[in-house]
Amino acid sequence: MIQINRSTDYALRALTYLAGQHDGPCMVSEIALNQGVPPKFLARILQILQKSGLVHSHRGIKGGFSLAKPGEQITVLQVLEAVEGPLSVSLCLTEPEICAQAERCPSLQIWARAQAAFLRVLAGTTVAELATQQQELDASKQLLTLVSR
């Protein structure tokens, strides 16, 4: 099964939150509380994202984390690769030498097309888009809450 790990899920949540903030850096505790992520785990993830150049760390009393560049310039693919490394739907695509059947495998083309589609979707989605979707979902939830009262 191909599955995105929890670290990546939390990284996307954190970056989505940061993309929706315009008041300066956010503390780990604020992001963790808002996104339902364990603070210590999130702090480690944010360090990975900082090393990857996706977030900046700010020290001091008004410190915290902010996006290193506009959310429109950070793709979901960049986040996944920062946290998990290169993605592949099959080892046959990245390490064809491990398969004695690679030169005559009928499945290889399917894996290649699936890989291309997967990467296209991830590279074509930004954290700014996720932040916009989050804001729309939050607004819908608030509206439903008001209507149901």
Secondary structure, 3 states (H helix, E strand, C coil): CCCCCHHHHHHHHHHHHHHCCCCCCECHHHHHHHHCCCHHHHHHHHHHHHHCCCEEEECCCCCEEEECCCHHHCEHHHHHHHHHCCCCCCHHHHCHHHCCCHHHCCCHHHHHHHHHHHHHHHHCCEHHHHHHHHHHHHHHHHHHHHHCC
